[in-house]
Each structure stands twice: as structure tokens, then as C-alpha cells.
Amino acid sequence: MKKTLKEDIRSHCAVNYGVEIFGDRWSLLIIRDIVFVGKKTYGDFLKSEEGIATNVLASRLAFLEEQGVLSKAPNPNDKRKDFYTLTEKGLDLIPVVISIVLWSAKHDSQSYVRHHEDLIARLSQNPMQASEEVKALVRNGGCIFPENGN
């Protein structure tokens, strides 16, 4: 039997609430894949280099949809597949993802994002403005690196 959110939340401390909704590794990587490379389907997410297990992916997608972070709609070209997109609640996580990217670029000497100095400079200069621009891009079906996507 599925627990409701109220039963699952250990406390309503602002940090705890965020961690329980989007703080696990796989949820953030799904959000990353949508924002950065425009992934939309279960199969797309399954191909990520981190190697998520099929059952974990299905569980995370369902949980993020249940929490209102993702929405799911049938692929107009192939009704057997669903497209996942960020809801407004999910789009509001973009500043969090950008902060993680900037932190990683600073502290991980092997971070892929270090190869994109122009992006890091743009995000660092005005993170809130950049977040709003990325939100608009993703809201309209785009992503940061469309050439790396599908």
C-alpha cells in the first residue's frame, strides 16, 4: 500500500522537506537530464551514464509525478511511450540544480561542466536571472545542451 506524503515526511523543516521530495540522487539526475539535455522518455532516462536500475527509475518517475514535480503525457508520435516534463513546481528546482552545478564546477576538478566556461560564467554572474531564462527555455520544450540530447 502506498503511503501518502503526510505519512512519509519525517518533519516539516524546510531542508528536510526538500530532501525528501527531490533530494535523492536519482530524482536530481532525472531533473538534470530534462534541463540539460532534454530527455523526455523512460528509455531516454535509462540511457544516462549513471546506470539507474529499471525499477528505481520507474519508482522515481512515479514519485516525482505524484509529488507534482513531473507531469506525464502520451508521446504524440508513439502512444506506447510517455513524455515527462517538469511542472511549474519542478521548474522551481532549476535554481537548486544550477547551484549544484556551480558548486561542482568549483570543487570537482574533473567536472564535465568545466569545459563550458561560458556557461559557468553566465550562471555565476547572475544565477537568479539565468535560472529564470533556463526555466523559460525548459517550459517551452528546450534544454541547455540540445545537441547532446536525443
C-alpha positions in Angstrom: 0.0 0.0 0.0 1.4 3.4 -1.0 1.9 5.9 1.8 0.7 9.4 1.5 3.1 12.3 1.6 1.9 13.3 5.1 2.9 9.9 6.4 6.2 9.9 4.6 7.5 13.3 5.7 9.6 13.0 8.9 9.5 16.7 9.7 8.4 19.9 8.0 11.8 21.5 8.5 12.4 23.3 5.1 15.6 21.4 4.5 14.1 18.1 5.3 11.0 18.7 3.1 13.2 19.5 0.1 15.5 16.5 0.7 12.5 14.1 1.0 10.9 15.4 -2.2 13.8 15.9 -4.6 17.0 15.2 -2.6 17.8 11.7 -3.6 20.4 11.2 -6.3 18.1 9.7 -8.9 15.5 12.4 -8.7 18.0 15.1 -9.2 19.6 13.3 -12.1 16.2 12.9 -13.8 15.7 16.7 -13.4 19.2 17.3 -14.7 18.5 15.2 -17.8 15.4 17.2 -18.6 17.0 20.6 -18.1 20.4 20.0 -19.6 19.9 17.5 -22.5 16.1 17.4 -23.0 15.4 13.8 -22.1 11.7 13.1 -22.0 11.0 9.3 -22.0 11.7 6.4 -19.7 14.1 5.0 -22.3 16.0 8.3 -22.5 16.5 8.4 -18.7 17.5 4.7 -18.7 20.5 5.6 -21.1 22.1 8.0 -18.6 25.7 7.2 -17.8 25.0 6.7 -14.1 23.2 3.4 -14.9 19.9 3.7 -13.0 18.1 0.3 -12.4 14.8 0.0 -14.2 12.8 -0.5 -11.1 14.4 2.5 -9.4 13.7 4.7 -12.5 10.1 3.7 -12.6 9.7 4.4 -8.9 11.4 7.8 -9.1 9.4 8.9 -12.1 6.1 7.8 -10.4 7.1 9.5 -7.2 8.1 12.8 -8.9 4.8 12.7 -10.8 2.9 12.0 -7.6 4.6 15.0 -5.9 3.8 17.3 -8.7 7.4 17.8 -9.9 6.8 16.0 -13.2 3.9 15.6 -15.5 3.4 12.7 -17.8 1.6 12.7 -21.2 1.5 10.3 -24.1 4.0 10.8 -26.8 2.0 12.2 -29.7 4.1 10.1 -32.2 4.1 6.9 -30.3 1.2 6.3 -27.8 3.2 3.4 -26.2 5.7 6.0 -24.8 5.1 8.8 -22.3 6.8 12.2 -22.3 7.8 13.5 -18.9 8.1 17.3 -18.4 8.7 19.5 -15.4 5.7 21.1 -13.9 5.9 24.7 -12.5 6.9 23.1 -9.2 9.6 21.1 -11.0 10.8 24.2 -12.9 11.2 25.9 -9.5 14.0 23.4 -8.8 16.2 24.8 -11.6 17.9 27.3 -9.3 18.8 24.4 -7.0 20.2 22.4 -9.9 22.2 25.5 -11.1 23.6 26.0 -7.6 24.7 22.3 -7.5 26.3 22.8 -11.0 28.2 25.9 -9.8 29.3 24.2 -6.6 30.5 21.1 -8.6 32.4 23.2 -11.1 34.2 24.9 -8.3 35.1 21.8 -6.3 35.3 18.9 -8.8 38.4 19.3 -10.9 37.1 16.7 -13.4 33.6 18.1 -13.7 32.3 18.0 -17.3 30.8 21.4 -16.9 34.3 22.9 -16.5 34.5 22.5 -20.3 31.7 25.1 -20.6 33.4 28.1 -19.2 31.0 30.5 -20.9 28.0 28.7 -19.3 29.7 28.8 -15.8 30.4 32.5 -16.2 26.8 33.2 -17.3 25.3 31.2 -14.5 27.7 32.7 -11.9 27.2 36.3 -13.0 23.5 36.4 -12.1 22.2 33.0 -11.0 18.6 34.1 -10.5 18.3 35.7 -13.9 20.0 32.7 -15.5 17.5 30.4 -13.6 14.6 32.4 -15.0 15.9 32.1 -18.5 16.5 28.4 -18.2 13.0 28.0 -16.8 11.6 29.7 -19.8 13.7 27.6 -22.1 12.6 24.3 -20.5 9.0 25.4 -20.1 9.0 25.8 -23.9 10.4 22.3 -24.5 14.1 23.3 -24.8 17.2 22.4 -22.9 20.6 23.8 -22.2 22.6 21.4 -24.5 20.1 20.2 -27.2 23.0 18.8 -29.3 23.7 16.3 -26.5 20.1 15.1 -26.2 18.1 12.8 -28.2 
